[in-house]
Amino acid sequence: MRGCGIRWFLTQKLSWSLVNAFPHSTFFWEGIDGSQVLTHFPPGNSYDLKGRVEEMLKAMNNNKDKGHVNHSAALFGFGDGAGGPTQKMLDRLKRMRDTDGLPRVQMSTPDRFFSMLEKEKTQLLTWTGELFLELHNDTYTTQAQRWSDYVERYVSSDSTSPELREHLAQEPVFLPRNLRQIRKCQCGREQQEKEGKEGNSKKSMENVESLDKLECKFKLNSYKMVYVIKSEDYMYRRTALLLRAQQSHERVSKRLHQRFQAWVDRWTKEHVTREMAAETNKWLMGEGLEGLVPCTTTCDTETLHFVSINKYRVKYGTIFKPP
């Protein structure tokens, strides 16, 4: 990294490790060539803090290098899906700039923050070697061998194209972390259900909404597994924003459609005459126009996202050529 001109490194992801907690928050990371990079892992263990007092206290108490450095970063705002901070978050942090009993909070930039850390670098410890995240893993050799055996046994050269055979011959990338997360969620759900039946956590189960409707299918023409549309598998708190979104989905969808339809109607009234609309409808339905392939157009109405839409289907006839 130093060879590429990188002097500083910050990441929050190592806080996701499943087994071993990393022992440092601010340290020097030394590579195999002996070069070092000043590294910081925000002790808040999140990249979307909301500026609350308990979050700042956690960041202060969780700093594993207290006594060596006096500064740490707190990443706040809506991190997933972007969006940044809200005014409420900024107001909360502003109140903690100089409040007794709370860590001193100040807005800064990465350059200023790492410059402050460099002033205290004589007190920092050094980590030599790999920084390993115990969550993201790569392909297991046994899985790759099973896939190779499957391709060799069931994929015949007569039924597949050269491009597909070449694609299937490549070593696949499995994501066991996804399986672990799903199993962990399922085990937690089963444990809650078990405790709920025993009467130990009836209250906690009443506050949880779950649905198991995720479906997958195997495409024989491409040997790929795909998810079925409109199937889902989730578990969330009844007080979570997901429930509010589901409750307001119909109302919001209809309001947006009405707003868009009103704009379309205004534009049509100003720019489209009745004759133009009639000719367009004839063209769309394949009626009374010369030089077009004979066809029959049908219009069916269906509901999509709580709104009625027209679904057109075209069936072309046979073209007869004179002898």
C-alpha positions as CSV (number, residue, x, y, z in Angstrom):
1,M,0.0,0.0,0.0
2,R,2.8,2.4,0.8
3,G,4.3,1.6,-2.6
4,C,1.0,3.0,-4.1
5,G,1.3,6.2,-2.1
6,I,-1.3,5.1,0.6
7,R,-0.3,6.4,4.0
8,W,-3.6,5.9,5.9
9,F,-6.2,3.1,6.0
10,L,-9.6,3.1,7.7
11,T,-12.2,0.3,7.7
12,Q,-15.0,-0.7,9.9
13,K,-15.6,-4.2,8.5
14,L,-13.3,-6.2,10.8
15,S,-15.8,-5.5,13.6
16,W,-18.0,-8.1,11.8
17,S,-15.7,-11.0,12.6
18,L,-17.7,-13.9,14.0
19,V,-15.2,-15.4,16.5
20,N,-12.2,-13.3,17.4
21,A,-12.3,-9.6,18.1
22,F,-9.4,-7.6,16.7
23,P,-7.3,-6.2,19.6
24,H,-6.6,-2.7,18.3
25,S,-8.5,0.4,17.1
26,T,-5.5,2.6,16.1
27,F,-2.2,1.0,15.1
28,F,0.4,0.6,12.4
29,W,-0.2,-2.2,9.9
30,E,3.1,-3.6,8.7
31,G,3.3,-5.5,5.4
32,I,5.6,-8.3,4.3
33,D,8.1,-5.7,2.9
34,G,8.3,-4.0,6.2
35,S,6.4,-0.8,5.2
36,Q,3.8,0.5,7.5
37,V,0.4,2.2,7.1
38,L,-1.3,4.2,9.9
39,T,-4.6,2.3,10.4
40,H,-7.8,3.1,12.3
41,F,-10.8,0.9,13.0
42,P,-13.7,3.2,14.3
43,P,-14.5,1.8,17.7
44,G,-18.2,2.6,17.2
45,N,-18.3,-0.6,15.1
46,S,-20.7,1.0,12.6
47,Y,-20.7,3.3,9.5
48,D,-24.2,4.6,10.1
49,L,-24.3,6.0,13.6
50,K,-27.2,8.4,14.3
51,G,-25.3,10.8,16.6
52,R,-26.9,9.5,19.8
53,V,-25.3,9.8,23.2
54,E,-25.1,6.1,23.8
55,E,-23.3,5.6,20.5
56,M,-20.6,8.1,21.4
57,L,-20.2,6.6,24.8
58,K,-19.8,3.2,23.2
59,A,-17.2,4.5,20.8
60,M,-15.2,6.0,23.6
61,N,-15.4,2.9,25.9
62,N,-14.8,0.5,23.0
63,N,-11.5,2.2,22.0
64,K,-9.0,-0.5,22.5
65,D,-6.0,1.9,22.4
66,K,-7.0,4.3,25.1
67,G,-3.9,5.5,26.7
68,H,-2.0,5.4,23.4
69,V,-4.2,7.8,21.5
70,N,-7.0,10.3,22.5
71,H,-8.9,10.4,19.2
72,S,-11.2,8.1,17.3
73,A,-13.6,8.5,14.3
74,A,-17.4,8.1,14.5
75,L,-19.0,7.4,11.1
76,F,-22.5,8.8,11.1
77,G,-25.4,9.3,8.7
78,F,-27.3,6.8,6.5
79,G,-24.5,4.7,5.2
80,D,-26.3,1.9,3.4
81,G,-28.1,3.3,0.3
82,A,-26.4,6.7,0.9
83,G,-28.4,9.7,2.1
84,G,-25.9,11.1,4.5
85,P,-26.7,12.7,7.9
86,T,-30.0,14.4,8.8
87,Q,-30.3,17.8,10.5
88,K,-31.3,16.0,13.7
89,M,-28.1,14.0,13.7
90,L,-26.0,17.2,13.2
91,D,-27.9,18.9,16.1
92,R,-27.2,16.0,18.4
93,L,-23.5,16.0,17.6
94,K,-23.3,19.8,18.0
95,R,-24.7,19.6,21.5
96,M,-21.9,17.1,22.5
97,R,-19.0,19.4,21.5
98,D,-18.5,20.5,25.1
99,T,-20.8,18.7,27.5
100,D,-19.6,17.5,30.9
101,G,-19.6,13.7,31.2
102,L,-19.6,13.1,27.4
103,P,-16.8,12.6,24.9
104,R,-15.9,15.8,23.0
105,V,-17.3,15.6,19.5
106,Q,-16.1,17.8,16.7
107,M,-16.6,17.7,12.9
108,S,-13.4,16.9,11.0
109,T,-12.0,15.6,7.7
110,P,-9.9,12.5,7.1
111,D,-6.8,14.5,6.6
112,R,-7.2,16.4,9.8
113,F,-8.1,13.3,11.8
114,F,-5.1,11.2,10.6
115,S,-2.8,14.2,11.1
116,M,-3.9,14.3,14.8
117,L,-3.2,10.5,15.0
118,E,0.3,11.0,13.5
119,K,1.1,13.4,16.3
120,E,0.6,10.5,18.8
121,K,2.2,7.8,16.6
122,T,5.1,7.2,19.0
123,Q,2.6,5.5,21.4
124,L,1.0,3.2,18.8
125,L,1.5,-0.5,18.5
126,T,2.2,-2.5,15.3
127,W,0.3,-5.3,13.7
128,T,2.3,-7.4,11.3
129,G,0.7,-9.6,8.7
130,E,-2.8,-10.3,7.4
131,L,-5.9,-8.5,8.6
132,F,-8.4,-11.4,8.4
133,L,-12.2,-10.9,8.5
134,E,-13.9,-14.0,9.9
135,L,-17.0,-13.5,7.8
136,H,-16.2,-13.2,4.0
137,N,-14.6,-16.4,2.7
138,D,-13.8,-17.8,-0.7
139,T,-14.3,-21.2,-2.5
140,Y,-14.0,-24.4,-0.7
141,T,-11.9,-27.0,-2.6
142,T,-14.4,-29.8,-2.0
143,Q,-17.2,-27.7,-3.4
144,A,-15.3,-26.8,-6.5
145,Q,-14.5,-30.5,-7.0
146,R,-18.1,-31.5,-6.7
147,W,-19.0,-28.9,-9.3
148,S,-16.4,-30.2,-11.6
149,D,-17.7,-33.7,-11.2
150,Y,-21.2,-32.6,-11.9
151,V,-20.3,-30.7,-15.1
152,E,-18.2,-33.7,-16.3
153,R,-21.0,-36.2,-15.6
154,Y,-24.2,-34.4,-16.6
155,V,-23.2,-31.7,-19.1
156,S,-22.8,-33.3,-22.5
157,S,-20.9,-31.7,-25.3
158,D,-23.8,-32.3,-27.7
159,S,-26.4,-30.3,-25.7
160,T,-24.4,-27.2,-24.8
161,S,-22.6,-24.5,-26.7
162,P,-18.8,-24.0,-26.5
163,E,-19.4,-20.7,-24.6
164,L,-21.5,-22.4,-22.0
165,R,-19.0,-25.3,-21.6
166,E,-16.2,-22.8,-21.1
167,H,-18.2,-20.9,-18.6
168,L,-19.1,-24.0,-16.6
169,A,-15.5,-25.2,-16.6
170,Q,-14.4,-22.2,-14.6
171,E,-14.1,-22.6,-10.9
172,P,-17.2,-21.2,-9.3
173,V,-17.2,-18.7,-6.4
174,F,-19.3,-19.9,-3.5
175,L,-20.4,-17.6,-0.8
176,P,-20.6,-19.7,2.5
177,R,-21.0,-16.4,4.4
178,N,-24.5,-16.2,3.0
179,L,-25.3,-19.7,4.1
180,R,-24.0,-19.0,7.5
181,Q,-26.0,-15.9,7.9
182,I,-29.2,-17.7,6.7
183,R,-28.5,-20.6,9.1
184,K,-27.8,-18.3,11.9
185,C,-31.1,-16.4,11.3
186,Q,-33.0,-19.7,11.0
187,C,-31.5,-21.1,14.2
188,G,-32.3,-17.9,16.0
189,R,-35.9,-18.1,14.7
190,E,-36.2,-21.7,15.7
191,Q,-34.9,-21.0,19.2
192,Q,-37.3,-18.1,19.6
193,E,-40.2,-20.3,18.5
194,K,-39.1,-23.0,20.9
195,E,-38.9,-20.6,23.8
196,G,-42.2,-19.0,22.8
197,K,-43.9,-22.5,23.1
198,E,-42.3,-22.9,26.5
199,G,-43.7,-19.5,27.5
200,N,-40.3,-17.9,28.2
201,S,-40.3,-15.4,25.4
202,K,-43.9,-15.0,24.4
203,K,-43.6,-11.2,24.5
204,S,-40.5,-11.1,22.2
205,M,-42.1,-13.4,19.7
206,E,-45.2,-11.3,19.6
207,N,-43.0,-8.4,18.5
208,V,-41.5,-10.3,15.6
209,E,-43.0,-10.7,12.1
210,S,-41.6,-13.5,9.9
211,L,-42.4,-15.0,6.4
212,D,-40.8,-18.0,4.6
213,K,-41.8,-17.8,1.0
214,L,-38.4,-17.7,-0.8
215,E,-38.4,-19.9,-3.9
216,C,-35.6,-20.9,-6.2
217,K,-35.6,-22.7,-9.6
218,F,-32.9,-24.4,-11.6
219,K,-32.7,-23.3,-15.2
220,L,-31.9,-26.4,-17.3
221,N,-30.8,-24.4,-20.4
222,S,-28.1,-22.5,-18.5
223,Y,-27.5,-24.6,-15.4
224,K,-28.1,-21.6,-13.1
225,M,-30.3,-21.2,-10.1
226,V,-32.6,-18.2,-10.1
227,Y,-34.9,-16.7,-7.5
228,V,-38.7,-16.6,-8.2
229,I,-40.1,-13.2,-8.5
230,K,-42.4,-12.0,-5.7
231,S,-41.1,-14.6,-3.3
232,E,-39.3,-13.5,-0.2
233,D,-37.9,-14.6,3.2
234,Y,-37.7,-12.1,6.0
235,M,-38.0,-11.5,9.7
236,Y,-38.3,-8.1,11.3
237,R,-39.6,-6.3,14.3
238,R,-43.2,-5.2,14.1
239,T,-42.0,-1.7,15.0
240,A,-39.5,-1.6,12.2
241,L,-39.7,0.8,9.3
242,L,-40.3,-2.2,6.9
243,L,-43.8,-2.7,8.4
244,R,-44.6,1.0,7.9
245,A,-43.4,0.8,4.3
246,Q,-45.6,-2.1,3.6
247,Q,-48.6,-0.4,5.2
248,S,-48.1,2.7,3.2
249,H,-47.2,1.0,-0.1
250,E,-50.7,1.0,-1.6
251,R,-51.4,4.6,-0.5
252,V,-48.1,5.9,-1.9
253,S,-48.3,3.9,-5.1
254,K,-51.8,5.2,-5.9
255,R,-50.9,8.8,-5.1
256,L,-47.8,8.7,-7.3
257,H,-49.8,7.2,-10.1
258,Q,-52.6,9.8,-9.9
259,R,-50.0,12.6,-9.9
260,F,-48.3,11.1,-13.0
261,Q,-51.7,10.5,-14.8
262,A,-52.7,14.1,-14.1
263,W,-49.6,15.3,-15.8
264,V,-50.2,12.9,-18.8
265,D,-53.7,14.2,-19.1
266,R,-52.7,17.8,-19.1
267,W,-50.0,17.2,-21.7
268,T,-52.3,15.2,-23.9
269,K,-55.0,17.9,-23.8
270,E,-52.5,20.6,-24.9
271,H,-50.6,18.6,-27.6
272,V,-52.8,15.8,-28.9
273,T,-56.0,16.2,-31.0
274,R,-58.8,13.7,-31.1
275,E,-57.8,12.7,-34.7
276,M,-54.2,12.1,-33.6
277,A,-55.4,10.0,-30.6
278,A,-57.7,7.9,-32.9
279,E,-55.0,7.3,-35.4
280,T,-52.5,6.3,-32.7
281,N,-55.1,3.8,-31.2
282,K,-55.7,2.3,-34.7
283,W,-51.9,1.8,-35.2
284,L,-51.6,0.3,-31.7
285,M,-54.4,-2.1,-32.2
286,G,-53.3,-2.9,-35.8
287,E,-56.5,-1.7,-37.4
288,G,-57.0,-0.2,-40.9
289,L,-53.4,0.5,-41.7
290,E,-51.9,-0.6,-45.0
291,G,-48.4,-2.0,-45.4
292,L,-48.3,-3.7,-41.9
293,V,-48.1,-7.4,-41.2
294,P,-51.6,-8.7,-40.4
295,C,-52.1,-9.0,-36.7
296,T,-54.6,-9.2,-33.9
297,T,-54.0,-7.1,-30.8
298,T,-55.8,-7.8,-27.6
299,C,-55.9,-5.5,-24.5
300,D,-56.3,-7.1,-21.0
301,T,-56.4,-5.2,-17.8
302,E,-54.5,-6.3,-14.7
303,T,-53.4,-4.8,-11.4
304,L,-49.8,-4.0,-10.8
305,H,-48.7,-2.3,-7.6
306,F,-52.4,-1.5,-6.8
307,V,-52.9,0.3,-10.1
308,S,-54.8,-1.0,-13.1
309,I,-52.7,-1.2,-16.3
310,N,-53.4,-2.3,-19.9
311,K,-51.5,-5.3,-21.1
312,Y,-51.3,-5.6,-24.9
313,R,-50.7,-8.9,-26.7
314,V,-50.0,-9.1,-30.4
315,K,-50.6,-12.2,-32.5
316,Y,-49.2,-11.9,-36.0
317,G,-51.0,-13.6,-38.9
318,T,-49.6,-15.4,-42.0
319,I,-48.2,-13.2,-44.8
320,F,-49.6,-14.5,-48.2
321,K,-47.5,-13.6,-51.2
322,P,-49.1,-13.7,-54.7
323,P,-47.9,-16.5,-57.0
